[in-house]
Amino acid sequence: MHSLIVDDHLLFSAGLRLLLQATGSLGEVDCAASGTQALQQAARIPYVLVLLDWHLGREPSGVTLIGQLHEVLPQARVVIVSGEAHPDLVRRAIDAGAVGFVPKESSPEAMIQALDIVARGGISLPEAALAADAARLPEAPFFSRAFASDALSSEASARSGSGAALTEIGAAFPDLTTRHVQVLGHIVRGLSNKEIARELDIAEGTVKQHAYAIFRELGLQNRTEAVYLLARMGVRFR
């Protein structure tokens, strides 16, 4: 397993690398000081986890770099590690395909917990961003208030480091078909419709139909809201 830290602040990057190496759970950890260097290394090494600073001193960065990394590393999980954690920025990162967002002000313990959730197939977002979106996400047709309360409790447990807290998509949404569970899992991993079609050996138009049905069933408008819903519920997607 290989992980990559992309940050132009060399002292922070070196410190984070030491922290991750101390855990021993993320394999070999490399560093890159720019988006260009990150892409060059990604072309040679199959990284499965990328910790990416949102604002790099040199282009590419942000949304552009997330997209380019996914082209080179389609199976990699990208986690943004940023000094800025405004809910709108978090949404932009998730919309671009990131599966986690960790503020740089986080404690080492919080950083490790967040990465543990991502490594086990969950989605980790700042509590402030989740709270900001909680009120605007419509309640799914079968998503009862009692179940929502239990799910949020599980999500909170997941953030405290409990491995048992992560649940599967199928268990969280029992009304979804097996195919819809598969498609939703690929959606929240950041795969495009074309990539999902290739993964599942179905037509791209069929993927679009499944996505529409899933969003309608869950009361969602887009992929970003799907990621936020799963993050709030502490759902595993891999």
N, C-alpha and C positions, 0 to 999 in steps of 0.2 A: 504494500500500500504506500502511495506517495501523496503528500500534501504540499501545497504551494502557498506561500504568503506573498502578496503583492502590495508593497507599501514603499513610498519614496522617503519615509522617515526611517533611516537605517537603525537608529537606536531602538525605536519601537519594534521594528521588524525583528531585530536580533533578540530582544527580550521576549517577544511572543514566541519565537522559535524555541528558545530555551524552555519556556513554559510548556509548550506542546510536546517537546521531546521528553520532558520530565514525566509526562503522563504515560508515555509508551504505547498509547492506543491509536495514534494516527500515523504510525509507520515513519518513513523517512520524510523529513520536512525541509523543503528548499525555500529560498527567498528570491524575489525579483524586485528591482527598484523602479521598474517602469512597465507600462502596458506592453510596449514592444518587446522588452526582455521576457515578460511573462509568456507572450505568444510564441516566442522562439523556443523557450524551454518546454512549453506545452506540446509543441510539434515533435519533441523528442521523447518526452516522458508522459505516460498515461496517468496523470494526476486524477484522483477520485474526489479530492476536496481542495477548493481554492478559497483562501481568505483574502478578500479584496478590499483595499481602501477605495472609497468612492471617489475622492478628489486626489488625483495624482498630479504631480507637477508637470508631467509630460503626457501628451496624447499617445494612445487613446486611453480613455478612462470612463467611469460611469456606465451608462446604458450601452454605449458603443462597445466598450471592452467586454461587458458581460456577454453580448451577442457574439463577439468574435471568439471568446473563450468557448462558448457552447458549440461553435462550429468546429473547433479543433478538438474539444473534449466533450462530446455530446452526452456522456454519462456522468460527468463531473457535477458535484454539488457545489454551488457558489454561495458563499456567505460573505456579506458585506460587513466590514469592520470599520466604522466611521466615527469621526469626532462630532459629527452632526447626526441627530436622530429625530428630525422632525417627521411627524406622521406622513406628510406628503412625500418626503424623500424615501421613506420606507416603502410606501406604495409604489413609487417609481421603480425602486430596485426589484421588488417582487414581480411587478408587471414585466420587467425585463428578463426575468427568469431566475432570480436569486431565490434560495430556499431558507435563508436565514439573514438576520440583521443584528449585529452586536455593537452597541455603542462602545467607543474606546474608553469611556469613563467607567465601564463595568469592572468589577473586582475580578481577580484571577479565577476565583471559585465560580463566579457567574459565567465567565467566558468558557471554562471547561464544561460546565453544565449545559450551556447552549450548544456547544460543539458535540457533546455526547448525544443530545437529542437528535441533531442533524445526522450524526454518524449512524444512529440506529434507525434512520428513516423518517424521523419526525421533522417538524418545521418550527424554527425558533425565531420569534419576533419580540421586540421590546414590549413590555407590558403597556406602556403609554400608547403605543401604536395600536395594540389590540383593543384597548379601552376606547380609543377614538373611533374605531370602526365598529365596535360592538353595537352601538345604537343605530347605525345606518344600515347594517345588514338585515334584510327581512328574515322573518322566521320561516324556516322550511315547512312545507305542508305537514310532515310527520314529526317535526322537530319540536317536541313538547317542552314546555318551560321546565318541567321536572328533569327531563333528560338533559336539557341545556345546562342546568345547575350541576348535575353530576359530571357532565363533560368538562365544564370549566374547572371543577375541582380536580379532575384527572389531569388537566393541562397544568394546573398549578403544581400538582404532585410531580409531573414530569420535569418541571423547571427546578424542582428541589433535588433532582437526581434519581428519582425512582424509576427504574427500568420497566416496572410492571405497569406504569401509568399509560404508556403508549398503547393505543388500540388500533385495530385494523380498519381500513375503509369499509369493508363489508360488514363488520360488526357495528360500526358507527352509523351506517346508513343501510339497514336491512332491506329497505324497499327498492334499492338499486339492483339491477340485474348484474350477473357476473361480468358481462361485457362492459357495462357502464362503470363498474368498479375498476376494471382494467384501464379504461379510457381516462377516468378521473385520476388514477394514479399517475399516468403519463402526463396529464395536463399539469398537475401540481409539481412535477419534476421539471417543468419548463420546456417540454418537447413541443415542437410545432405540429400542426395537423398532418403535414407530410411525413414527419418523423414517426408520429404515432401510427399512421397508416402502414409504414414500413415495418415497424415493430410488431404490429398485430396482423400483418398480411391482409389488410382490407383496403378498400378504396378510400381516398382522401375525402370524398363526398360523404361516405358512410361515417367517417370520424366526425365531420361537421354535424351530421344528424344526431349522433350520439351525444356530442357536446351540448347541443341545443336542448335535448331531452333531459340531460343531467342538470343543467342550469335551471330549467323550468321546474324540475322536481324539487331541487334544493332552494328555490327562490332566489337565485343568484343572477347577476347581470354579466359577469365576465370571469376570466381566469384568476384575476387578482383576488376577487371576492372569494373564490373557491379556496385559494391558498390561505386567506385570512380565516375562513371558517374552520378549515382543518387544523390550523395552528391554535385557534381558540379551544378546540376540542381535544388537543393532544393526540392527533391521529397520525399513525404510521402510514407512510405511502410507498415504502420499498421493502 
